[in-house]
Amino acid sequence: MKIDVQVIDNVTKKLEVRIPEEDIKRIEEGIYNELKRQAKIKGFRPGKAPRNIIATFYKDYIDDELRNRLVKNTMFDALKEADINPIGEPIVDFLEEDGLKGYVLECEVIPEIELPEYKGIEVEVEPINITEEDINKRIESIRLLHAEMRMKEADEGAEEGDFVVISYQGFLSDIPLKEVKSDAYPIELGSSSVMPEFEKEIYGLKMGEDKEFDIDFPDDYPDKDICGKRVTFKVHIKEIRKKILPELDDDFAKDMGFENLDDMKANIKDELLKEKEKNRNKIIYQKIIDRILEGIEIPIPKRYLAKRVESMLEDAEARYPSEGIAEDIKKNIEGTLRKDFEEKASLRIKTDILLTKIAEKEDLKIEEGDVEERIKRIAEDSKRPFIEIKSFYERNNLIDKLKDIILEEKTLNLLKDNAVIKETP
């Protein structure tokens, strides 16, 4: 195998790989032998068709399979020998000079960059304070999660905080709208889950009551059938349930797994402290990265960027149905989204390249046991068995991704540990 490397620019390299003719023939012979055993050609028993007949019937398959196997069997070794680590899939062109001779890989690579000073960077952050209000808010959210939804009496009207189930039908000039109806629509009053004009009409209604009212929809409302129009609604109240919060006492704390209410508050304070430290670290990391990026130009591989943007667009499009975005609106927002995603993906790629180069310079590596320790932590946090989590990561080929995450965290922590952190007054 003969290899020749050509540098196109600081993010692109071409690798020409020429394969000895005997190796190509050996691969080709293997394909013919497989076809000879498997091919079903009229007039010949299995395994008895002559090579020239097989070549005629399966020419396109043989040509494609030869190219595929040639690349599959040699590309890894060729890249390793050339010391090229491509990001994204290389573009493959085949060398065909009086027959197949090899191939050319166009590879996008992480560019070589001259790192600016990345230690001793000053960062200002707010101090971490856990107040009684913070603790009480968290306790209140826990109480809400364990609230009892008790059916209201017939004479009790709907009020803020109630969970109401309604049936409704929308009408436009007395004509029922097919898409504006429901037989059982849940609303939590006060949660802003529906238009304020609609929600206010529900307040005070009792179970079993009916009401008719009009809503004027704004011109920019996403549903083009009713935007800018007045829709009449006929609503029937099917259920009204009131949230009954558990008493905040030692018994409640014991139900939540604590010794008493004081123990619960102390544990919540520790949780909040960890959360705020984690969030503050994210802010510190980003501020350091932003400062470093100010003093360096990092070229971005174009195909790699385009693939990242397309992936982000696909994720956004997959959410359109659940977010109620109509087809005719998608085209209008895609251009804006693409520009926004390009900016975000560019920043993320620059950050990845920067952290990779810092990790290389500092000789940061994944130590033996790092992955096991991380999987143990994930298992503890998710309250799942260690072997189950490990099996999941191995089964889905996520171990390398986990290693990347661990190495990135090590690099970020090195930057933070060598920064000058100042708390604002």
C-alpha positions in Angstrom: 0.0 0.0 0.0 1.5 3.3 -1.1 0.3 6.5 0.6 0.7 10.1 -0.3 -0.6 13.0 1.8 -1.4 16.4 0.4 -2.3 19.4 2.6 -5.1 21.4 0.9 -5.6 24.0 3.6 -5.4 24.1 7.4 -8.6 22.0 7.8 -8.4 19.7 4.8 -5.9 17.0 3.8 -6.0 14.6 0.8 -4.7 11.1 1.2 -4.0 9.1 -1.9 -3.9 5.4 -1.3 -2.6 3.1 -4.0 -3.2 -0.6 -3.4 -1.0 -3.4 -4.9 -2.7 -5.1 -7.8 -2.4 -8.5 -6.2 -4.4 -7.2 -3.1 -7.2 -5.8 -5.4 -7.3 -9.2 -7.3 -7.5 -11.1 -4.0 -10.5 -9.0 -2.9 -12.1 -9.4 -6.3 -11.6 -13.1 -6.2 -13.3 -13.4 -2.9 -16.4 -11.6 -4.3 -16.5 -13.9 -7.3 -16.2 -17.0 -5.0 -19.1 -15.8 -2.8 -21.3 -15.2 -5.9 -20.4 -18.5 -7.4 -21.7 -20.3 -4.3 -24.8 -18.1 -3.9 -25.8 -16.9 -7.4 -28.9 -18.3 -9.0 -28.5 -18.1 -12.8 -31.0 -19.8 -15.0 -29.5 -22.7 -16.9 -26.8 -23.4 -14.2 -26.8 -25.4 -11.0 -25.7 -23.5 -7.9 -21.9 -23.2 -7.8 -21.5 -24.2 -11.5 -21.9 -20.9 -13.3 -18.7 -19.9 -15.2 -16.9 -16.8 -14.1 -17.6 -14.9 -17.3 -21.4 -15.5 -16.9 -21.2 -14.3 -13.2 -19.3 -11.2 -14.4 -22.0 -10.4 -16.9 -24.9 -10.9 -14.6 -23.4 -9.2 -11.5 -21.1 -6.6 -13.1 -22.5 -3.5 -11.2 -22.6 -5.4 -7.9 -19.0 -6.7 -8.3 -17.7 -3.2 -9.1 -19.5 -1.5 -6.2 -18.6 -4.3 -3.8 -14.9 -4.2 -4.8 -14.8 -0.5 -4.1 -16.6 -0.8 -0.8 -14.4 -3.6 0.5 -11.2 -2.0 -0.8 -11.9 1.1 1.4 -13.3 -0.9 4.3 -10.2 -3.2 4.4 -7.6 -0.5 4.1 -8.8 2.9 5.2 -8.1 2.5 8.9 -4.5 1.4 8.4 -4.0 4.1 5.7 -5.2 6.9 8.0 -3.1 5.5 10.9 0.0 5.3 8.8 -0.6 8.9 7.5 -1.3 10.1 11.1 -4.6 11.6 10.0 -7.6 11.7 12.3 -10.6 13.0 10.2 -13.6 14.6 11.8 -16.7 13.5 9.9 -16.8 11.1 7.0 -14.0 11.6 4.4 -15.0 12.0 0.7 -13.9 9.0 -1.3 -12.8 9.2 -5.0 -11.5 6.1 -6.7 -8.3 5.9 -8.8 -9.2 4.2 -12.1 -6.3 4.3 -14.5 -6.9 1.2 -16.8 -8.6 -0.4 -13.9 -9.0 0.2 -10.2 -5.7 1.3 -8.5 -6.9 2.7 -5.2 -8.6 5.7 -3.9 -8.3 9.3 -2.6 -9.7 10.4 0.7 -10.5 14.1 1.2 -10.4 14.5 5.0 -11.4 17.4 7.2 -9.2 17.6 10.2 -8.8 19.6 13.4 -6.6 22.5 12.4 -3.2 23.3 14.0 -3.6 26.4 16.1 -1.2 28.5 18.2 -2.7 28.6 21.6 -2.8 31.9 23.4 -2.3 32.1 27.2 -5.1 30.1 28.9 -3.9 30.1 32.5 -4.4 32.9 35.0 -7.6 34.3 33.3 -9.6 36.5 35.6 -13.3 35.7 36.0 -15.9 37.5 38.0 -18.9 35.5 39.4 -21.7 36.0 41.9 -21.2 34.4 45.3 -23.3 31.4 46.1 -26.0 32.0 48.7 -28.7 29.6 49.8 -31.6 31.5 51.4 -34.6 30.3 53.4 -36.7 31.3 50.5 -34.7 29.0 48.2 -35.3 26.1 50.6 -39.0 26.9 51.0 -39.5 27.1 47.2 -37.9 23.6 46.8 -40.1 22.2 49.6 -43.2 23.7 48.0 -42.4 22.1 44.7 -42.0 18.7 46.5 -45.4 19.2 48.2 -46.9 20.0 44.8 -45.6 16.8 43.4 -47.3 14.9 46.2 -50.5 16.8 46.2 -53.8 15.0 46.2 -56.2 15.9 43.4 -59.6 16.0 45.2 -62.8 16.3 43.3 -64.6 19.6 44.1 -68.1 19.7 45.4 -70.9 20.6 43.0 -71.3 24.1 44.4 -67.6 25.0 44.3 -66.4 27.1 41.3 -63.1 26.7 39.5 -60.2 28.9 40.8 -56.5 29.3 40.3 -54.6 26.1 41.0 -57.5 23.9 40.1 -57.2 21.1 37.5 -60.2 21.3 35.1 -61.2 18.9 32.4 -63.5 20.5 29.7 -65.0 19.6 26.4 -65.3 22.4 23.9 -66.2 23.2 20.3 -65.1 26.3 18.3 -67.4 27.9 15.8 -66.7 30.4 13.0 -69.9 32.2 11.9 -71.9 29.3 13.5 -69.9 26.7 11.5 -68.2 24.1 13.7 -64.4 24.1 13.3 -63.1 20.5 12.9 -59.7 21.2 14.4 -60.9 23.4 17.2 -62.6 20.9 19.5 -61.9 18.4 22.2 -64.0 15.9 24.3 -61.7 16.0 27.3 -59.1 18.8 27.4 -57.2 19.3 30.7 -56.3 22.8 32.0 -54.4 23.7 35.1 -55.7 27.2 35.9 -53.0 29.7 36.4 -50.3 27.7 34.5 -50.7 29.7 31.3 -51.2 26.5 29.3 -54.0 28.2 27.3 -54.7 31.7 26.1 -55.4 34.1 29.0 -58.6 35.2 27.3 -59.8 31.6 27.2 -58.7 30.7 30.7 -60.4 33.7 32.4 -63.8 32.4 31.1 -63.3 29.2 33.0 -62.9 30.8 36.4 -66.0 30.5 38.6 -67.7 27.8 36.6 -68.9 24.8 38.4 -68.9 21.1 37.5 -71.5 20.3 34.8 -71.9 24.0 33.8 -71.9 25.2 30.2 -70.7 28.5 28.9 -70.5 30.2 25.5 -68.1 33.1 24.8 -66.1 34.7 21.9 -62.3 35.0 21.5 -60.6 37.4 19.1 -57.5 35.7 17.8 -54.5 38.0 16.9 -53.3 38.3 13.3 -50.1 36.5 14.1 -51.7 33.5 15.6 -50.0 30.3 14.2 -53.3 28.7 13.0 -54.0 30.4 9.7 -57.7 29.2 9.8 -58.5 31.3 12.8 -55.8 34.0 13.0 -57.3 37.5 13.0 -60.9 36.1 13.4 -63.5 35.9 16.2 -64.2 32.4 17.3 -67.2 31.4 19.4 -66.5 28.6 22.0 -69.1 26.4 23.6 -67.5 24.9 26.8 -68.7 22.2 29.2 -67.0 21.6 32.6 -66.6 17.9 33.1 -64.3 17.8 36.2 -62.8 20.2 38.7 -60.2 18.9 41.0 -58.5 20.9 43.8 -54.9 20.4 44.8 -54.6 19.4 48.5 -51.0 19.8 49.6 -49.6 17.5 52.3 -49.0 19.0 55.7 -45.5 20.3 56.1 -44.4 18.4 59.2 -42.1 15.6 60.4 -44.5 13.0 59.1 -44.2 14.4 55.6 -40.4 14.5 55.9 -40.4 10.9 56.9 -42.5 10.0 53.9 -39.9 11.6 51.8 -37.2 9.5 53.3 -35.8 11.9 56.0 -35.6 11.7 59.8 -37.6 14.8 60.3 -38.3 18.2 58.8 -35.0 19.8 59.9 -33.1 16.9 58.3 -35.1 17.4 55.1 -34.3 21.1 55.0 -30.6 20.4 55.6 -30.5 17.9 52.7 -32.4 20.3 50.5 -29.8 23.0 51.3 -27.0 20.6 50.3 -28.7 19.8 47.1 -29.3 23.5 46.2 -25.6 24.2 47.0 -24.5 21.5 44.7 -26.8 22.7 42.0 -25.7 26.3 42.3 -22.0 25.3 42.3 -22.6 23.2 39.1 -24.4 26.1 37.4 -21.7 28.6 38.5 -19.0 26.3 37.2 -20.8 26.3 33.8 -20.7 30.1 33.9 -17.0 30.1 34.8 -16.2 27.6 32.0 -18.0 29.7 29.4 -16.4 33.0 30.5 -12.9 31.4 30.3 -13.6 29.9 26.9 -15.0 33.3 25.7 -11.9 35.1 26.9 -9.5 32.6 25.2 -11.5 32.7 21.9 -11.2 36.5 21.8 -7.5 36.2 21.2 -7.4 33.4 18.6 -8.7 32.6 15.1 -9.9 29.0 14.7 -10.8 27.9 11.1 -13.9 25.6 10.9 -14.2 22.6 8.6 -17.1 23.5 6.3 -18.6 20.1 5.7 -18.4 19.3 9.4 -20.2 22.5 10.2 -22.8 21.9 7.6 -23.5 18.4 9.0 -23.9 19.8 12.5 -26.3 22.4 11.3 -28.4 19.9 9.4 -28.6 17.7 12.4 -29.8 20.6 14.5 -32.4 21.5 11.9 -33.6 17.9 11.8 -34.0 17.9 15.6 -36.0 21.2 15.4 -38.2 19.9 12.6 -39.0 16.7 14.6 -40.4 19.0 17.3 -42.7 20.9 15.0 -45.7 18.7 15.4 -45.6 18.6 19.2 -45.2 22.4 19.3 -48.1 23.0 16.9 -46.1 24.6 14.2 -48.0 24.5 10.9 -46.4 23.4 7.6 -46.6 26.9 6.0 -44.7 28.4 8.9 -41.8 26.0 8.7 -40.3 27.6 5.6 -40.5 31.1 7.1 -38.6 30.1 10.2 -36.1 27.7 8.7 -33.9 30.5 7.3 -33.7 32.2 10.7 -33.1 28.9 12.4 -30.3 27.9 10.0 -28.5 31.2 10.7 -28.9 30.8 14.4 -27.8 27.2 14.3 -24.7 28.1 12.2 -23.6 30.6 14.9 -24.2 28.1 17.7 -22.5 25.2 15.9 -19.5 27.4 14.9 -19.0 28.4 18.5 -19.4 24.7 19.7 -16.9 23.5 17.1 -14.4 26.2 18.0 -14.7 25.3 21.6 -14.2 21.6 20.9 -11.1 22.3 18.9 -9.7 24.6 21.6 -10.3 22.1 24.4 -8.8 19.3 22.3 -5.6 21.3 21.7 -5.3 22.3 25.4 -5.8 18.7 26.4 -3.0 17.6 24.0 -0.7 20.3 25.3 -1.3 19.4 28.9 -1.1 15.7 28.1 -4.5 15.1 29.7 -5.7 11.5 29.3 -8.5 9.2 30.4 -7.0 7.1 33.2 -7.8 3.5 34.0 -11.0 3.5 36.1 -12.3 6.9 34.9 -15.1 5.4 32.8 -16.0 2.9 35.5 -16.2 5.6 38.1 -18.4 7.8 35.9 -20.7 4.9 35.2 -21.0 4.2 38.9 -21.9 7.9 39.5 -24.5 7.7 36.7 -26.0 4.5 38.2 -26.2 6.1 41.7 -27.8 9.3 40.4 -30.4 7.3 38.4 -30.8 4.7 41.1 -30.2 1.9 38.6 -27.9 -1.1 38.9 -24.3 -0.5 37.8 -24.2 -3.5 35.5 -27.4 -2.2 33.8 -26.0 1.2 33.1 -22.7 -0.2 31.9 -24.4 -2.6 29.6 -26.5 0.2 28.1 -23.4 2.3 27.3 -21.6 -0.7 25.8 -24.6 -1.9 23.8 -25.2 1.5 22.3 -21.5 2.2 21.6 -21.5 5.2 23.9 -18.3 4.4 25.8 -16.1 6.6 23.5 -18.6 9.4 23.8 -18.4 9.1 27.6 -14.6 9.2 27.4 -14.9 12.5 25.3 -17.1 14.0 28.0 -14.8 13.0 30.8 -11.7 14.4 28.9 -13.6 17.7 28.2 -14.5 18.0 31.9 -10.9 17.4 32.9 -9.8 20.2 30.5 -12.4 22.6 31.7 -11.5 21.9 35.4 -7.8 22.5 34.6 -8.8 25.9 33.1 -10.9 26.7 36.1 -8.3 25.6 38.6 -5.7 27.9 36.9 -8.1 30.9 36.6 -8.4 33.8 39.0 -12.0 33.6 40.3 -13.3 36.8 41.9 -16.7 37.0 43.6 -18.6 40.2 43.0 -19.6 42.1 46.1 
